[in-house]
């Protein structure tokens, strides 16, 4: 049985990713990653460097904690760098240095262009809460609270598990399910009674391996088949398609 929200009637809580699900910042993230990695690769390999691609973003970076994304992509190119520390300056040639440079570029783009919310998601969130379901935001971003405040959406979530909270608790990021499991635990709901909403393949993997009750894939970039292959129960282009009426 499914509800008017398009979810199994056993679902008691909804766990939402931020970038690409609630806000349109996934494109901004991808552009910042490309700018950072292309500059790094050009300095390393000269003008013959192979640029960072959309495929690289989806396979190695999207949805992962910042340092994990750096490690994953560099490994795909056979590049090893010192780990460094989270306090490394953005010009340091370390895993954390590159990650911090990407974050600087991201914040510059957000300050310049602002943040836009997906209106279909905001309507769906209103309907979910009106139906009495609990909600959590689950993101690898350390900027989650500021982004939510910028779109006046912080009060739409009962629980926030983001890059800051994950670091404090020592939670590994997606594709591991630990951050989603922590959100369900904080909401007092069993994973089997929680739905995951994600646009990233790493998020699909997390939803599947965490044995959540329902996994909704948001296809913003034409990867429906891949989202299903990585564990989605249903894939939509916008949450309005699920119903959005309490």
VEXMAR-484780 format. One line per field, with one value per residue (C-alpha): residue number from 1; x, y, z. Coordinates in nm, 2 decimals, always signed. Layout:
BEGIN
num	[NUM|...] $
east	[X|...] $
north	[Y|...] $
up	[Z|...] $
! end
This chain:
BEGIN
num	[1|2|3|4|5|6|7|8|9|10|11|12|13|14|15|16|17|18|19|20|21|22|23|24|25|26|27|28|29|30|31|32|33|34|35|36|37|38|39|40|41|42|43|44|45|46|47|48|49|50|51|52|53|54|55|56|57|58|59|60|61|62|63|64|65|66|67|68|69|70|71|72|73|74|75|76|77|78|79|80|81|82|83|84|85|86|87|88|89|90|91|92|93|94|95|96|97|98|99|100|101|102|103|104|105|106|107|108|109|110|111|112|113|114|115|116|117|118|119|120|121|122|123|124|125|126|127|128|129|130|131|132|133|134|135|136|137|138|139|140|141|142|143|144|145|146|147|148|149|150|151|152|153|154|155|156|157|158|159|160|161|162|163|164|165|166|167|168|169|170|171|172|173|174|175|176|177|178|179|180|181|182|183|184|185|186|187|188|189|190|191|192|193|194|195|196|197|198|199|200|201|202|203|204|205|206|207|208|209|210|211|212|213|214|215|216|217|218|219|220|221|222|223|224|225|226|227|228|229|230|231|232|233|234|235|236|237|238|239|240|241|242|243|244|245|246] $
east	[+0.00|+0.12|+0.01|-0.08|+0.28|+0.38|+0.54|+0.47|+0.23|+0.49|+0.71|+0.73|+1.02|+1.19|+1.56|+1.66|+2.00|+2.06|+2.25|+2.04|+1.74|+1.64|+1.87|+2.01|+2.36|+2.47|+2.56|+2.76|+2.94|+3.03|+3.16|+3.38|+3.52|+3.60|+3.77|+3.98|+4.08|+4.15|+4.38|+4.56|+4.59|+4.71|+4.98|+5.08|+5.06|+5.07|+4.83|+4.80|+4.61|+4.29|+4.01|+3.78|+3.45|+3.08|+3.14|+3.42|+3.19|+2.91|+3.14|+3.40|+3.28|+2.91|+2.75|+3.08|+3.25|+3.49|+3.82|+3.67|+3.59|+3.94|+4.09|+3.85|+3.92|+4.29|+4.30|+4.12|+4.40|+4.68|+4.77|+4.87|+4.91|+4.99|+4.67|+4.75|+4.51|+4.16|+4.33|+4.56|+4.56|+4.38|+4.71|+4.86|+4.91|+4.75|+4.41|+4.27|+4.44|+4.26|+3.93|+3.96|+4.04|+3.72|+3.52|+3.66|+3.56|+3.21|+3.15|+3.26|+3.01|+2.73|+2.80|+2.80|+2.50|+2.30|+2.12|+1.80|+1.56|+1.36|+1.01|+0.87|+1.08|+0.97|+0.60|+0.66|+0.83|+0.53|+0.30|+0.52|+0.52|+0.15|+0.10|+0.28|+0.60|+0.93|+1.21|+1.59|+1.85|+2.15|+2.44|+2.81|+2.83|+2.98|+2.77|+2.43|+2.29|+2.39|+2.24|+1.91|+1.89|+1.95|+1.63|+1.44|+1.41|+1.59|+1.27|+1.15|+1.38|+1.36|+1.72|+2.04|+2.32|+2.58|+2.96|+3.00|+2.79|+2.95|+3.30|+3.20|+3.06|+3.32|+3.06|+3.19|+3.02|+2.83|+2.83|+2.84|+2.49|+2.61|+2.49|+2.14|+2.14|+2.23|+1.95|+1.69|+1.83|+1.80|+1.44|+1.36|+1.27|+1.39|+1.56|+1.30|+1.04|+1.24|+1.26|+1.58|+1.57|+1.89|+2.02|+2.37|+2.48|+2.67|+2.34|+2.16|+2.43|+2.39|+2.01|+2.04|+2.32|+2.14|+1.83|+1.59|+1.23|+1.22|+1.48|+1.37|+1.61|+1.60|+1.72|+1.83|+2.10|+1.96|+2.09|+1.77|+1.91|+2.21|+2.00|+1.79|+2.11|+2.25|+1.94|+1.65|+1.30|+1.16|+1.31|+1.14|+1.26|+1.08|+0.91|+0.59|+0.56|+0.52|+0.20|+0.29|-0.05|-0.09] $
north	[+0.00|+0.35|+0.68|+1.00|+1.09|+0.80|+0.61|+0.28|+0.32|+0.18|+0.48|+0.71|+0.94|+1.09|+1.15|+1.41|+1.48|+1.85|+1.92|+1.81|+1.72|+2.03|+2.28|+2.33|+2.35|+2.02|+2.20|+2.46|+2.18|+2.01|+2.34|+2.40|+2.05|+2.09|+2.43|+2.29|+1.96|+2.10|+2.36|+2.09|+1.86|+2.13|+2.23|+1.87|+1.75|+2.06|+2.15|+1.78|+1.71|+1.51|+1.74|+1.64|+1.53|+1.50|+1.13|+1.17|+1.39|+1.13|+0.83|+0.95|+1.27|+1.33|+1.27|+1.19|+1.38|+1.63|+1.45|+1.11|+1.27|+1.40|+1.06|+0.87|+1.09|+1.10|+0.72|+0.69|+0.88|+0.69|+1.00|+0.98|+1.29|+1.33|+1.33|+1.65|+1.78|+1.95|+2.28|+2.27|+2.60|+2.57|+2.60|+2.29|+1.99|+1.75|+1.57|+1.82|+2.11|+2.03|+1.98|+2.32|+2.48|+2.33|+2.46|+2.81|+2.80|+2.67|+2.95|+3.21|+3.08|+3.06|+3.42|+3.54|+3.34|+3.26|+2.93|+2.82|+2.56|+2.30|+2.43|+2.07|+1.95|+2.23|+2.15|+1.78|+1.86|+2.06|+1.77|+1.52|+1.72|+1.78|+1.41|+1.37|+1.21|+1.32|+1.47|+1.49|+1.65|+1.42|+1.58|+1.56|+1.94|+2.13|+2.43|+2.27|+2.49|+2.81|+2.69|+2.59|+2.93|+3.10|+2.94|+2.97|+2.59|+2.51|+2.46|+2.19|+1.93|+1.78|+1.65|+1.76|+1.52|+1.70|+1.72|+1.90|+1.65|+1.35|+1.48|+1.53|+1.18|+1.01|+0.89|+0.77|+0.93|+0.80|+0.54|+0.41|+0.43|+0.56|+0.92|+0.81|+0.55|+0.82|+1.04|+0.76|+0.69|+1.05|+1.06|+0.74|+0.54|+0.21|+0.22|-0.01|+0.26|+0.55|+0.67|+0.80|+1.08|+1.11|+1.22|+1.08|+0.72|+0.71|+0.80|+0.52|+0.28|+0.41|+0.37|+0.01|-0.10|+0.06|-0.15|+0.15|+0.10|+0.30|+0.47|+0.75|+0.86|+1.22|+1.22|+1.57|+1.49|+1.20|+0.90|+0.71|+0.37|+0.42|+0.53|+0.21|+0.00|+0.15|+0.07|+0.31|+0.18|+0.46|+0.74|+1.07|+1.40|+1.60|+1.51|+1.66|+1.33|+1.13|+1.32|+1.58|+1.60|+1.51] $
up	[+0.00|-0.08|+0.06|-0.11|-0.06|-0.29|-0.01|+0.15|+0.44|+0.68|+0.64|+0.94|+0.85|+0.55|+0.52|+0.26|+0.10|+0.04|-0.28|-0.58|-0.37|-0.17|-0.34|-0.69|-0.55|-0.71|-1.03|-0.83|-0.65|-0.98|-1.12|-0.81|-0.82|-1.19|-1.14|-0.86|-1.02|-1.36|-1.21|-1.01|-1.31|-1.55|-1.30|-1.27|-1.63|-1.84|-2.12|-2.22|-1.89|-1.90|-1.76|-1.48|-1.64|-1.55|-1.53|-1.28|-1.07|-1.06|-1.01|-0.77|-0.59|-0.59|-0.24|-0.07|+0.21|+0.06|+0.15|+0.04|-0.30|-0.34|-0.25|-0.48|-0.78|-0.74|-0.70|-1.03|-1.20|-1.01|-0.81|-0.44|-0.22|+0.15|+0.36|+0.54|+0.80|+0.79|+0.87|+0.56|+0.36|+0.02|-0.17|+0.00|-0.23|+0.02|+0.02|+0.27|+0.09|-0.24|-0.05|+0.12|-0.21|-0.36|-0.07|-0.11|-0.48|-0.38|-0.13|-0.38|-0.63|-0.37|-0.26|-0.62|-0.75|-0.44|-0.36|-0.53|-0.38|-0.57|-0.51|-0.57|-0.28|-0.05|-0.13|-0.07|+0.26|+0.37|+0.28|+0.45|+0.77|+0.75|+0.73|+1.06|+0.93|+1.08|+0.86|+0.86|+0.63|+0.57|+0.38|+0.36|+0.33|+0.62|+0.49|+0.53|+0.81|+0.62|+0.30|+0.47|+0.64|+0.31|+0.16|+0.49|+0.52|+0.85|+1.04|+0.79|+0.94|+1.29|+1.27|+1.08|+1.01|+0.80|+0.76|+1.09|+1.29|+1.10|+1.20|+1.56|+1.58|+1.36|+1.11|+0.77|+0.48|+0.18|+0.02|+0.37|+0.53|+0.87|+0.84|+0.73|+1.01|+1.26|+1.13|+1.17|+1.52|+1.62|+1.49|+1.69|+1.38|+1.26|+0.92|+0.77|+0.85|+0.69|+0.33|+0.18|-0.09|-0.29|-0.63|-0.60|-0.68|-0.35|-0.18|-0.35|-0.23|+0.12|+0.11|-0.01|+0.23|+0.52|+0.45|+0.45|+0.39|+0.06|-0.15|-0.38|-0.65|-0.79|-1.15|-1.22|-1.48|-1.69|-1.49|-1.42|-1.51|-1.29|-0.99|-1.02|-1.06|-0.74|-0.53|-0.60|-0.54|-0.76|-0.96|-1.03|-1.19|-0.92|-0.59|-0.72|-0.92|-0.59|-0.51|-0.25|-0.10|+0.26] $
! end
